[in-house]
Amino acid sequence: MTLLSRPRHPVVADALDLARDWCAGHIIDSAPALGHAVKVALVLGQHVPNAVPEMVAAALLHNCPEYAPKYIDLDGTLTARFGTRVTHVVRGLEREHIALDQRPVPDMTTTQDQWTLYVSAADKIVSLRCVLRRAARAPNPAAYWHARRAFIARVPYFAGFHTSAAPHLPPSMAGELAWVVVRTEQATARFRVGEDGQGERERSPGRPGVRDGLMHMTRRHMKEEPVGQYRTGQKIKVEATSIQRSNGAAWRGDEGQIIGETGDGYKVRFKSGFVAETVKDYEIKEA
């Protein structure tokens, strides 16, 4: 069961219908925009399983300022159908998306705005996962990254967001965000250029790169466990509160077996028959 499983709460069902209408014909990360919205809601549910319906609605509708018809009163529509908190989160995400193109580091003065912070973190996890997955599958990874200079320039922003947000996120969400940010830094290190015009790997040992600022948070939230410590065939059990995907869920203590490894994590088959993709080290432990 996930936050989007049937029967859905009326608020969630209404938000999903509206997102489907407004996202029609739009693309995010080379895929239908609705798919991105659904993934953000599912990631939110994975790390915040008790999320209230309005928070899920905000996740489903977080990109609606870009996709909703321009002739409607967006704030009025969202507030009338879902309440002021959903409108607040949607506009908060809109401001952050604009800021992402305007400043090298995030303005984290709203870390106490829990709903906006949770949805924003879920959005980044989904987006960075997608970028890393496409890079891993690219026939020429160097060409892939060279064509994405704008994204590479935002990597310090993502790192700064994690460092500021992690203490205010559920531990599992902070851990997954750390995992994707560090993987993104590793993948783009030789393509990033500092203010001195040198690539990240060309800097002297005395000049730390962006990744250094993340490591203390990464160790804290990933329990100092190396990424990739498990292997195919190994039996594990769920360490996180839950592992939720669109095809099912596993809960703390559920046992399973790793049946594959990818650049995004593990593929695990649980005793219930549920198969989860992209399972991370911090979500499981040895059975």
C-alpha positions in Angstrom: 0.0 0.0 0.0 1.2 3.5 -0.8 -0.3 7.0 -0.3 -1.8 6.7 -3.8 -3.2 3.2 -3.5 -7.0 2.8 -3.9 -9.2 3.6 -2.2 -7.7 7.1 -2.2 -8.6 9.8 0.2 -10.9 12.3 -1.6 -8.4 15.1 -1.3 -5.6 12.9 -2.9 -8.0 11.7 -5.6 -9.0 15.3 -6.5 -5.4 16.4 -6.6 -4.4 13.5 -8.8 -7.2 14.2 -11.2 -6.2 17.9 -11.3 -2.5 17.1 -11.8 -3.5 14.7 -14.6 -5.4 17.5 -16.4 -2.8 20.2 -15.9 0.2 18.0 -16.7 -1.2 16.6 -19.9 1.2 17.3 -22.8 4.0 18.5 -20.6 7.4 16.8 -20.1 9.8 16.7 -17.1 13.1 14.7 -17.3 12.2 13.4 -20.7 9.0 11.8 -19.4 5.4 12.8 -18.9 5.1 15.5 -16.2 2.4 13.5 -14.4 4.9 10.7 -13.8 7.2 13.1 -12.1 4.4 14.4 -9.9 3.4 10.8 -8.9 7.0 9.8 -8.1 7.4 12.9 -5.9 4.3 11.9 -4.0 5.5 8.3 -3.7 8.9 9.3 -2.3 7.2 11.6 0.1 5.0 8.6 1.3 8.1 6.4 1.5 9.8 8.7 4.0 6.7 10.3 5.6 4.2 7.4 5.7 1.8 9.3 7.9 1.7 12.3 5.6 -1.8 14.0 5.7 -3.8 14.0 2.4 -3.2 17.8 1.9 0.6 17.3 2.0 0.3 14.6 -0.6 -1.9 16.9 -2.7 0.8 19.6 -2.5 3.4 17.0 -3.8 1.1 16.0 -6.7 0.5 19.7 -7.6 3.9 21.2 -6.9 4.6 22.1 -10.6 1.1 23.4 -11.3 2.2 27.1 -11.5 4.1 26.1 -14.7 1.4 23.9 -16.2 -2.0 25.2 -15.0 -4.0 27.2 -17.5 -2.9 30.9 -17.4 -6.4 32.2 -17.4 -7.4 30.6 -14.0 -7.0 32.1 -10.6 -4.5 29.5 -9.4 -4.3 30.6 -5.8 -8.0 30.8 -5.5 -8.5 27.4 -7.2 -6.0 25.6 -5.0 -7.2 27.2 -1.8 -10.9 26.5 -2.5 -10.3 22.8 -3.4 -7.4 21.9 -1.0 -6.9 24.7 1.6 -4.3 27.4 2.2 -1.5 25.1 3.2 -1.4 23.4 -0.2 -1.3 26.8 -1.9 1.5 27.8 0.4 3.6 24.8 -0.4 3.0 25.1 -4.2 4.0 28.7 -4.2 7.0 27.9 -2.0 8.2 25.3 -4.5 7.7 27.8 -7.3 9.9 30.3 -5.6 12.6 27.8 -5.0 12.5 26.6 -8.7 13.0 30.3 -9.7 15.8 30.7 -7.1 17.5 27.6 -8.5 18.3 29.6 -11.7 19.3 32.8 -9.9 21.6 31.9 -6.9 24.4 29.4 -6.3 23.2 28.4 -2.8 19.6 28.0 -1.5 17.9 30.4 0.9 17.1 28.1 3.8 15.3 30.6 6.0 12.2 28.4 5.9 13.6 25.1 7.2 10.8 25.1 9.9 8.2 25.1 7.1 7.9 21.3 7.3 5.5 20.6 4.5 7.4 22.7 1.9 10.7 21.2 3.1 9.5 17.6 2.8 8.0 18.1 -0.7 11.1 20.0 -1.9 13.4 17.2 -0.7 11.2 14.6 -2.4 11.3 16.6 -5.6 15.1 16.7 -5.5 15.4 13.0 -4.8 13.2 12.1 -7.8 14.9 14.6 -10.1 18.5 13.6 -9.2 17.6 9.9 -9.4 16.4 10.4 -12.9 19.4 12.4 -14.0 21.8 9.8 -12.6 19.8 6.9 -14.1 19.9 8.5 -17.6 23.7 9.2 -17.2 24.3 5.5 -16.3 22.4 4.4 -19.4 24.0 7.0 -21.7 26.2 5.4 -24.4 28.6 8.3 -23.9 28.4 9.6 -20.3 30.9 12.4 -21.0 28.8 13.7 -23.8 25.7 13.4 -21.6 27.2 15.6 -18.9 28.8 18.1 -21.3 25.3 18.7 -22.7 24.0 19.5 -19.2 26.2 22.4 -18.1 23.2 24.2 -16.6 22.4 21.2 -14.3 26.1 20.8 -13.3 26.2 24.4 -12.3 23.4 23.7 -9.8 25.1 20.9 -8.0 26.5 23.2 -5.2 22.8 24.4 -4.7 21.7 20.8 -4.1 24.6 20.2 -1.7 23.8 23.3 0.2 20.1 22.4 0.4 20.9 19.0 1.8 23.3 20.4 4.4 20.7 22.9 5.7 17.7 20.6 5.3 19.0 17.3 6.6 18.6 18.0 10.4 14.9 18.9 9.8 14.1 15.8 7.6 13.1 12.3 8.6 16.4 10.3 8.9 15.5 8.1 5.9 14.7 11.1 3.7 17.9 12.9 4.8 19.9 9.7 4.0 18.4 9.2 0.5 18.9 12.9 -0.3 22.6 12.6 0.9 23.0 9.5 -1.3 21.7 11.1 -4.5 23.6 14.4 -3.9 26.9 12.6 -3.2 26.4 10.4 -6.3 25.6 13.5 -8.3 28.8 15.2 -7.1 30.9 12.1 -7.9 29.4 11.8 -11.4 29.9 15.5 -12.3 33.2 16.3 -10.4 35.4 16.4 -13.4 33.0 18.5 -15.4 32.5 21.2 -12.7 34.5 24.3 -12.9 35.3 26.5 -9.9 35.7 30.2 -9.7 39.4 29.9 -10.6 38.5 28.1 -13.8 39.8 24.8 -12.7 37.8 21.6 -12.7 37.0 20.0 -9.3 39.6 17.3 -9.7 42.2 19.9 -10.8 42.1 21.9 -7.5 44.9 21.7 -5.0 44.5 19.5 -1.9 44.2 22.6 0.1 41.0 23.7 -1.6 38.1 21.5 -0.7 35.4 20.8 -3.3 31.7 21.0 -2.8 31.5 17.4 -1.7 33.5 18.0 1.5 30.8 20.1 3.0 28.4 17.2 2.7 30.5 14.4 4.2 29.7 15.0 7.9 26.0 14.9 7.1 26.4 11.9 4.8 28.1 9.9 7.5 25.6 10.9 10.1 22.5 10.0 8.0 24.0 7.0 6.2 25.4 5.6 9.5 28.9 5.6 8.0 28.0 2.6 5.9 29.6 2.5 2.4 27.3 2.6 -0.6 27.1 -0.9 -2.1 27.9 -3.0 0.9 25.4 -5.7 0.0 25.6 -8.2 -2.9 23.2 -10.1 -5.1 21.8 -13.2 -3.3 22.2 -11.7 0.1 19.3 -11.9 2.5 18.2 -8.7 4.1 15.4 -7.2 6.2 13.9 -3.7 6.2 15.6 -1.2 8.5 13.6 1.9 7.5 10.1 2.5 8.5 8.9 1.3 5.1 10.0 0.8 1.5 7.1 2.0 -0.7 6.8 1.8 -4.4 3.9 2.1 -6.9 3.6 -1.7 -7.0 3.6 -2.3 -3.3 5.4 -1.9 0.0 7.5 -3.6 2.6 7.6 -2.6 6.3 10.3 -2.5 9.0 11.4 -6.1 9.8 10.1 -7.6 6.5 12.7 -10.0 5.0 13.7 -10.4 1.4 16.6 -11.2 -0.9 18.7 -8.9 -3.2 18.2 -10.1 -6.7 20.1 -7.4 -8.5 22.3 -4.3 -8.3 22.2 -1.1 -10.3 23.8 2.3 -10.1 20.7 3.5 -8.2 20.7 0.8 -5.5 19.4 -2.8 -5.2 16.6 -4.8 -6.6 15.0 -6.7 -3.7 12.3 -9.5 -3.7 10.5 -9.7 -0.4 8.8 -12.9 0.9 5.4 -11.3 0.2 6.3 -11.3 -3.5 6.8 -7.5 -3.7 9.8 -6.5 -5.7 11.3 -3.1 -4.9 13.8 -1.3 -7.2 16.4 1.3 -6.2 16.6 0.1 -2.5 19.4 2.0 -0.7 21.9 0.7 1.9 20.5 2.7 4.7 17.0 1.2 4.1 18.0 -2.4 4.8 20.3 -4.5 7.0 21.5 -8.0 6.9 18.9 -10.6 7.9 
